[in-house]
Amino acid sequence: MLPCEASAQTWGEEVYFNLPLTAALEADAEQVVEPGTVCFWVQGNALALPFGPTPVSRGDECRLVSRCNVLGKIEGDPRQLGKVRQGEAIRVELLPEKA
């Protein structure tokens, strides 16, 4: 699926966008994650990129709306996602692994 581009949606301190992909919820899916965790929201068929509290968070935690499959981690400062605005085009790509 990567690289991919889509229209960004925001929800608190989370950027997400729909992908033409379906997946099953994994047994180790999580709802509370570290900032910068790359997640797939199965119920919404969307890539979710939390970088801080959302409307359902308790305190400063990154709480997703429901359990999501964890795919990886953003390289660099995830707070940079705070610059993304609703409806803005966003591109996600997988960086090659470092040797």
Backbone as a ProteinNet text record, in pm:
[ID]
protein_1_A
[PRIMARY]
MLPCEASAQTWGEEVYFNLPLTAALEADAEQVVEPGTVCFWVQGNALALPFGPTPVSRGDECRLVSRCNVLGKIEGDPRQLGKVRQGEAIRVELLPEKA
[TERTIARY]
81.6	0	85.7	209.8	291.3	384.6	412.6	364.7	218.2	153.1	13.9	-11.8	-111.6	-153.5	-302.5	-346.3	-488.6	-515.3	-641.6	-683.7	-681.7	-606.9	-591	-716.8	-744.9	-848.6	-777.5	-829.9	-768.6	-873.1	-824.5	-910.8	-825.8	-840.6	-749.2	-608.8	-515.5	-377.5	-351.2	-431.2	-417.3	-450.7	-370.1	-398.1	-433	-539.2	-575.2	-629.4	-626.5	-684.4	-720.7	-826.2	-878.4	-786.7	-782.3	-708.6	-802.7	-784.2	-867.7	-816.9	-828.1	-771.5	-860.2	-875.1	-944	-849.1	-864.9	-780.2	-858	-815.3	-875.3	-800.7	-871.8	-809.8	-716.6	-593	-494.6	-510.7	-468.6	-481.7	-407.8	-298.2	-218.8	-251.2	-367.7	-410.1	-414.7	-386.8	-381.1	-470.1	-514.1	-591.7	-509.4	-422.4	-334.7	-194.1	-135.4	-4.7	85.3	209.1	305.5	288.4	318.8	313.8	401.8	350.7	427.3	408.8	322	294	208.4	244.5	167	67.4	-61.3	-167.6	-262.2	-325.9	-432.7	-561.8	-654.9	-785.8	-875.8	-894.5	-967.8	-1112	-1180.9	-1321.3	-1342.1	-1243.6	-1256.8	-1175.9	-1104.7	-1016.9	-925.7	-857.6	-776.2	-642.5	-543.3	-414.2	-425.6	-391.3	-401.8	-261.8	-232.2	-101	-118.9	-128.4	-147	-14.1	-21.5	98.4	74.9	-43.3	-78.4	-219.4	-277.8	-412.4	-520	-619.7	-737.3	-857.3	-975.1	-1092.7	-1127.7	-1080	-1110.1	-993.2	-885.7	-767.9	-797.1	-722.9	-723.2	-588.2	-588	-461	-389.2	-258.2	-174.3	-154.7	-221.5	-199.5	-251.2	-198.6	-248.5	-347.6	-476.4	-579.3	-657.1	-657	-731.9	-878.2	-965.3	-1108.8	-1144.3	-1066.2	-1084.5	-949.2	-942.6	-816.8	-778.9	-650.3	-598.7	-476.7	-452.3	-331.5	-212.2	-106.6	15.2	106	146.1	227	372.5	399.4	536.1	542.4	647.1	674.4	719.7	676.3	720.6	864.7	945.4	1083.2	1086.7	1151.9	1156.2	1053.8	1029.4	940.8	794.9	714.3	574.7	492.1	538.3	463.7	456.4	540.7	534.3	400.3	331.1	198.6	97.7	127.6	39.8	24.9	112.2	105.7	6.4	-35.2	-127	-266.7	-332.4	-466.7	-568.8	-689.1	-801.4	-812.1	-819.5	-836.1	-707.4	-597.7	-469.2	-421.2	-354.8	-297.8	-181.2	-176.6	-69	-13.5	116.7	183.6	257.3	239.8	307.7	389.2	514.1	598.7	683.7	726.5	808.5	954.1	1032.2	1174.2	1248.5	1354.6	1432	1495	1508.3	1570.7	1716.3	1763.9	1906	1988.5	2103.3	2191.5	2266.1
-120.7	0	126.6	116.8	237.3	248.2	366.7	495.6	517.7	604.3	637.8	783.3	840.4	976.9	977.6	1064.3	1075.3	1212.1	1239	1362.9	1341.5	1423.9	1408.4	1448.1	1373.2	1405	1422.1	1505	1522.6	1495.9	1444.6	1415	1435.9	1551.6	1586	1591.3	1527.5	1522.8	1388.9	1363.9	1244.9	1285	1236.8	1251.6	1112.6	1103.2	974.2	996.1	890.4	897.7	758.3	754.7	628.1	567.1	434.5	358	254.7	222.6	119.7	-19.5	-49.7	-171.9	-219.6	-348	-404.1	-501	-516.1	-606.1	-652.5	-762.5	-813.6	-753.4	-737.5	-688.2	-796	-760.2	-855.8	-874.4	-987.5	-1019.7	-919.3	-863.2	-769	-622.2	-598.1	-460.5	-378.3	-248.3	-160.9	-38.7	18.2	142	259.7	236.9	341.4	310.7	408.3	389.1	508.9	493.8	603.7	701.8	829.9	926.2	877.6	891.2	851.6	706.9	633.5	495.7	496.9	413.7	401.6	288.3	321.2	224.7	211.4	94.2	76.7	58.1	151.3	147.6	59.6	-63.9	-164.5	-122.1	-70.1	-32	79.1	165.6	278.3	265.1	151.6	130.9	250.9	290.5	411.7	393	461.5	470.6	581.4	553.5	650.8	682.4	811	858.1	949.1	892.3	974.6	1037	1162.3	1229.1	1298.7	1283.3	1343.5	1304	1371.8	1337.2	1353	1266.6	1273	1304.2	1325.4	1354.5	1245.6	1121.7	1015.1	984.6	1061.7	1037.9	1068.6	1002.8	1031.3	1093.9	1222.5	1292.7	1314.2	1292.7	1319.4	1199.1	1087.9	966.6	981.1	897.3	885.2	769.1	800.7	697.2	704	593.1	581.5	555.3	577	561.4	416.4	321	179.6	111.3	-16.1	-88.9	-89.3	-74.4	-68.5	-159.2	-206.1	-283.4	-189.2	-224.4	-142.9	-189.8	-93.8	-125.8	-84.2	19.1	67.3	198.9	275.3	400	504.5	627	739.2	771.2	792.3	832.1	984.2	1034.8	1178.8	1221.3	1350.4	1408.3	1398.4	1312.6	1298.5	1424.5	1517.2	1641.2	1728.1	1698.6	1771.2	1748.2	1638.8	1612.1	1719.1	1794.2	1901.9	2011.6	2013.5	2111.4	2071.5	1944.8	1894.6	1948.5	1998.1	2054.3	1963.2	1965.6	1888.5	1908.4	1799.4	1806.5	1821	1843.1	1859.7	1725.7	1730.8	1608.9	1562.9	1433.4	1377.2	1256.7	1239.2	1126.1	1046.7	916.6	826.8	728.2	712.8	615.9	542.6	425.3	341.4	370.4	405.4	429.8	297.1	286.7	162.8	141.8	16	-14	24.3	73.8	109.9	-15.9	-18	-136.4	-139.6
0	0	0	43.7	53.4	-65.6	-110.9	-60.3	-97.8	-21.6	-51	-14.9	-81	-53.3	-29.1	60.1	91	152.2	176.1	240	391.6	461.3	605.5	682.1	784.6	881.6	1015.4	1102.1	1233.7	1341.3	1454	1568.7	1692.7	1754.9	1863.6	1807.2	1875.2	1827.7	1759.1	1659	1574.6	1431.9	1339.3	1196.9	1146.3	1068.9	1011.1	871.1	793.3	659.9	613	532.6	483.4	378.8	381.6	281.8	220.2	93.2	30.9	70.3	198.2	254.1	367.5	380.6	496.3	564.3	693.4	771.3	893.2	948.7	1071.9	1191.3	1300.8	1423.6	1477.8	1503.8	1554.3	1704.2	1754.5	1897.2	1985.1	1935.3	2014.8	1983.2	1922.8	1891.7	2020.7	2008.9	2125.9	2107.5	2219	2215.2	2266	2363.2	2415	2365.4	2293.7	2231.3	2260.7	2227.1	2240.8	2125.3	2146.3	2035.8	1919.7	1799.9	1682	1640.2	1708	1668.5	1542.2	1446.8	1322.7	1343.6	1331.7	1361	1242.6	1233.2	1135.6	1213	1190.6	1255	1169.2	1213.5	1137.9	1112.2	1214.2	1199.7	1097.5	1081.1	989.2	862.3	846.6	730.6	710.2	817.4	811.3	881.5	830.9	897.2	1000.8	1125	1233.5	1285.1	1296.4	1340.5	1461.7	1581.6	1701.2	1745.4	1790.6	1839.2	1972.4	2028.3	2156.4	2194.2	2291.1	2337.5	2230.1	2237.9	2151.9	2241	2183.1	2266.4	2368.6	2349.8	2446.7	2540	2530.2	2615.2	2760.7	2844.3	2988.1	3018.8	3041.2	3062	2930	2932.1	2814.9	2723.9	2751.6	2673	2529.4	2440.7	2303.6	2305.6	2315.9	2317.3	2187	2115	1990.4	2021.4	1925.4	1947	1981	1930.9	1961.3	1940.5	1971.9	1952.3	1805	1778.5	1641.6	1629	1507.4	1480.6	1478.3	1549.5	1552.4	1438.7	1353.6	1236.3	1249.4	1326.6	1335.9	1410.6	1382.5	1453.4	1352.6	1372.5	1289.3	1324.8	1222.7	1246.1	1259.6	1361.6	1384.2	1488.2	1496	1596.7	1552.1	1616.8	1574.4	1595.8	1680.1	1703.1	1578.5	1480.1	1352.9	1283.9	1320.3	1263.8	1305	1408.9	1451.9	1347.2	1248.3	1140.1	1031.6	1030.8	928.5	955.9	853.6	865.5	797.1	849.6	795.7	645.1	568.6	424.2	345.8	413.5	348.3	291.4	178.5	120.3	207.4	233.7	313.5	239.6	246.3	180.1	286.4	282.7	376.1	295.2	335.4	267	368.6	332.3	417.1	383.1	484.9	463.4	462	380.9	380.7	518.4	556.9	686.1	682.4	797	806.5	826	760.7	770.2	900.9
[MASK]
+++++++++++++++++++++++++++++++++++++++++++++++++++++++++++++++++++++++++++++++++++++++++++++++++++

